[in-house]
Amino acid sequence: MKITDIQPSEYAPYQEAYIKLVSDEWSLTEEMEVSLHNFIHFVREIPMDKYEYRYAEGKWTIKDIIQHLIDCERIFAYRALRIGRGDTTPLPGFEENDYALSAQADRRSLQDLLNEFSMVRHANILMFKSFTKDDLMRTGSASGYTISVRAFGFLIIGHQLHHINVFQERYL
């Protein structure tokens, strides 16, 4: 299953920007693996003095964004799990800024953040591999929009790619 299989009806309109960033070269789980390794390599190449840099007052640091990616991946994966297992309960949204403030990522080491990111991603790769084709096609409601299980997998990747672009444009 590749990103080219996804239909616009499987995700919210505002998520299209993330979906469009995902390569059609690999399957969903292959792309999850490739993007994990690419991300860790990319982050390790960032100069040390940039990890706690803010390009403007009130903006997140690179560490904050890595923590944000971890938190969002967990939330997207949880939603995918619920929908994939047939739970039809509408899932509420979340306030990303509250999560970032509470997480206090700057008190953590970069290595801890990257280790956590890697472990979360590896767990999610296994989860997405466990889904059948029918599971991946299931849809449910999250943040007031209809979304498929497979769309959550591609959103995890696209969201990460979006933030790599933000790093390059605003932090480096």
C-alpha positions as CSV (number, residue, x, y, z in Angstrom):
1,M,0.0,0.0,0.0
2,K,1.5,3.3,-1.1
3,I,0.6,6.9,-0.7
4,T,-0.9,7.0,-4.2
5,D,-3.6,4.6,-3.0
6,I,-5.0,7.2,-0.5
7,Q,-8.1,9.1,-1.5
8,P,-8.9,12.7,-0.4
9,S,-12.0,11.4,1.4
10,E,-9.7,9.4,3.8
11,Y,-8.4,12.5,5.6
12,A,-9.2,16.1,6.6
13,P,-8.6,18.8,4.0
14,Y,-6.0,20.5,6.2
15,Q,-4.0,17.3,6.3
16,E,-3.5,17.2,2.5
17,A,-0.3,19.3,2.9
18,Y,1.3,16.5,4.9
19,I,0.0,13.7,2.7
20,K,1.5,15.4,-0.4
21,L,5.0,15.3,1.2
22,V,5.1,11.5,1.3
23,S,7.1,9.7,-1.4
24,D,5.4,7.1,-3.5
25,E,8.6,5.1,-3.7
26,W,7.8,2.8,-0.8
27,S,5.0,1.1,0.9
28,L,3.6,2.5,4.2
29,T,5.7,0.5,6.5
30,E,8.8,0.8,4.3
31,E,8.4,4.6,4.3
32,M,8.0,4.6,8.1
33,E,11.3,2.8,8.4
34,V,13.1,4.9,5.8
35,S,11.8,8.2,7.3
36,L,12.8,7.1,10.8
37,H,16.4,6.6,9.7
38,N,16.5,9.7,7.6
39,F,15.1,11.8,10.4
40,I,17.7,10.6,13.0
41,H,20.5,11.1,10.5
42,F,19.2,14.6,9.7
43,V,18.8,15.7,13.4
44,R,22.3,14.4,14.3
45,E,23.8,16.7,11.6
46,I,22.2,19.8,13.1
47,P,24.8,21.9,15.0
48,M,24.6,21.4,18.8
49,D,23.9,25.1,19.4
50,K,20.7,24.9,17.4
51,Y,18.8,22.3,19.5
52,E,17.5,24.9,22.0
53,Y,17.4,27.8,19.5
54,R,14.1,29.7,18.9
55,Y,13.8,31.7,15.7
56,A,11.3,34.0,17.4
57,E,9.9,34.6,20.9
58,G,7.3,32.0,21.8
59,K,8.3,29.6,19.1
60,W,9.3,26.0,19.8
61,T,12.9,24.8,19.9
62,I,14.1,21.8,17.8
63,K,13.9,19.7,20.9
64,D,10.3,20.9,21.4
65,I,9.5,19.9,17.9
66,I,11.0,16.4,18.3
67,Q,8.9,16.0,21.4
68,H,5.9,17.3,19.4
69,L,6.6,14.6,16.7
70,I,6.7,11.9,19.4
71,D,3.5,13.1,21.0
72,C,1.7,13.4,17.7
73,E,2.9,10.0,16.5
74,R,1.5,8.4,19.6
75,I,-1.8,10.2,19.3
76,F,-2.1,9.3,15.5
77,A,-1.1,5.7,16.3
78,Y,-3.6,5.4,19.1
79,R,-6.3,6.7,16.8
80,A,-5.3,4.3,14.1
81,L,-5.4,1.4,16.6
82,R,-8.9,2.3,17.8
83,I,-10.3,2.7,14.3
84,G,-8.4,-0.4,13.1
85,R,-9.8,-2.5,15.8
86,G,-13.3,-1.4,14.9
87,D,-14.0,1.2,17.6
88,T,-16.5,3.6,16.3
89,T,-16.3,6.2,19.1
90,P,-15.6,9.7,17.6
91,L,-12.1,10.7,18.8
92,P,-11.5,14.3,20.0
93,G,-8.8,16.7,19.0
94,F,-5.9,17.8,21.2
95,E,-4.1,21.1,21.8
96,E,-0.5,20.7,20.7
97,N,0.7,23.8,22.4
98,D,-0.5,22.5,25.8
99,Y,1.4,19.3,25.2
100,A,4.6,21.2,24.2
101,L,4.4,23.4,27.3
102,S,3.8,20.5,29.6
103,A,6.5,18.2,28.0
104,Q,9.4,20.6,28.8
105,A,11.6,19.0,26.0
106,D,14.5,21.3,26.6
107,R,15.3,19.6,29.9
108,R,15.9,16.4,28.0
109,S,19.0,15.3,26.2
110,L,18.9,15.0,22.4
111,Q,19.8,11.3,22.7
112,D,16.8,10.6,25.0
113,L,14.5,12.3,22.5
114,L,15.9,10.4,19.5
115,N,15.8,7.1,21.4
116,E,12.1,7.7,22.3
117,F,11.3,8.7,18.8
118,S,12.9,5.6,17.5
119,M,11.2,3.3,19.9
120,V,7.8,4.8,19.3
121,R,8.3,4.5,15.5
122,H,9.4,0.9,15.8
123,A,6.4,0.0,17.8
124,N,4.1,1.7,15.3
125,I,5.8,0.0,12.3
126,L,4.9,-3.3,14.0
127,M,1.4,-2.2,14.7
128,F,0.8,-1.1,11.1
129,K,2.3,-4.4,9.8
130,S,-0.2,-6.2,12.0
131,F,-3.2,-4.5,10.3
132,T,-4.9,-6.5,7.6
133,K,-5.9,-4.7,4.3
134,D,-9.4,-4.4,5.6
135,D,-8.2,-2.9,8.9
136,L,-6.1,-0.3,7.0
137,M,-9.2,0.7,5.0
138,R,-11.4,1.2,8.0
139,T,-12.5,4.8,8.7
140,G,-13.6,6.6,11.8
141,S,-14.0,10.1,13.2
142,A,-11.1,12.0,14.7
143,S,-11.1,15.8,15.4
144,G,-14.5,16.0,13.6
145,Y,-13.2,14.5,10.3
146,T,-13.5,11.1,8.7
147,I,-10.1,9.4,8.4
148,S,-8.8,6.0,7.5
149,V,-6.3,3.9,9.4
150,R,-3.8,4.0,6.6
151,A,-4.1,7.7,6.3
152,F,-2.9,8.0,9.9
153,G,0.2,6.0,9.0
154,F,1.0,8.4,6.1
155,L,0.2,11.4,8.3
156,I,2.8,10.3,10.7
157,I,5.4,10.4,7.9
158,G,4.1,13.6,6.3
159,H,4.0,15.4,9.6
160,Q,7.6,14.5,10.2
161,L,8.6,15.6,6.7
162,H,6.8,18.9,7.3
163,H,8.9,19.6,10.4
164,I,12.1,18.7,8.6
165,N,11.2,21.4,6.2
166,V,10.5,23.8,9.1
167,F,13.9,23.0,10.5
168,Q,15.6,23.8,7.2
169,E,13.6,27.0,6.6
170,R,13.6,28.5,10.1
171,Y,16.3,27.0,12.2
172,L,19.3,26.2,10.1
